[in-house]
Amino acid sequence: MPKTYDEHEAEQHQPLATGSPQPEGELLPLRAPGVGDPVVDLSRGIVGTYQGAADGRWQLEPLHGGEPWTADPVHVRTATVNERIRDGMRHAEPAADVRYTG
């Protein structure tokens, strides 16, 4: 049976961790996304793209330009379609020829 929209969205909010549950105090091995894949840094609440890894941290860049940053992989997950759209809308410039009349 195909997944519902809610099931798909819930799956998108899972951390990029693999493997079975680990005993408390042990870290899960993380699977890095592909270069350019959209992700969310939960510690900052920012949508960005994965650019690589160095010294145990992931290098991310904002989707729509700006300063790159590094993030702890345990605070990063795949961005949902809705998050990518909202981020694009936040950075979109209003059309110059649109006039609102009342």
N, C-alpha and C positions, 0 to 999 in steps of 0.2 A: 504494500500500500504506500502511495507517495506521502511524503511529509507535508504537514500543514505549514502554513506561513509561520505560525507561532513556534512550531517545533524547529523550523529552519532558523528563525531569529534567535531562539534560545541556544541552538548549537553554535551560532556565530559568536555568542558572548562567552564561549569557553576559552580559557587560556590555551596558548599553543603548546601544551604539555602532552607528552606521550608516556606510555607505560602504565603499570598498575599503581595503585596507591602505595606510597612509601611510608615507612614508619615515621612518626613525628620527629622533626629535627633534620630529616634528610630532604634534599632538594630533588624535585622531579627533573629528569632530563628534558630540555626544551628543544622543540623542532623549530628551526628558524624558517620564516617565510621566504619566499623568493624575492630577489632584488626587485624593487619597484612595487611590491604588493602593498595595498593599503592596510594600515594597522592603527590601533588606538593605544596611546600611552595613557593608561588609567591613572597614573600618578599625577599627570598634568591635565588630563582631559583633552588631549590634542590628537587630531587625526593626522597621520603622516604616512610616509612610505618607508619601508625597510630598505636600508642601503648597505648593510653588512654588519659584521661583528668585530669587536676588538676588546681584548682584556676582559672578556666575560660580559660585556655590555653591548647592546644593539645600537647601531647608528641609524638614526631616523631623520627624515627631512619633512617639513610641512608639505602638504599636498599642493598648496598654491603659493609657494615661494616663502622665503624667510630663512632664518638661521637654523642649521641642523643642530641636533642634540643627541645625547646618548641616554639610553634608558635601561633599567634593570629588566631583563626578559620576563621575569615573573609578573611584571605590571603591564605587559603588552599582549594584546589579542588582536585577532583579525577584525577589521572595521566592517560593519554591516553596510548594506546599500544605503539605508536611511542616513547613517552617519556621514557617509561620503557625500550624499546629496545635500544634507544640512550644511556641511563644511563648505561645499561649493557655493551655496546660496549666501552664506555669511561673507564670502569673499567676492561675490559678484557685484559689479558696479551697476547702478540703476541706468536704464536706457535714457539717453539725453532727450529723446523726442516724445517721451510719454508725459502726458498732462492729465491730471486728475480734475474732473469737473464734478460739481455737486448738484 
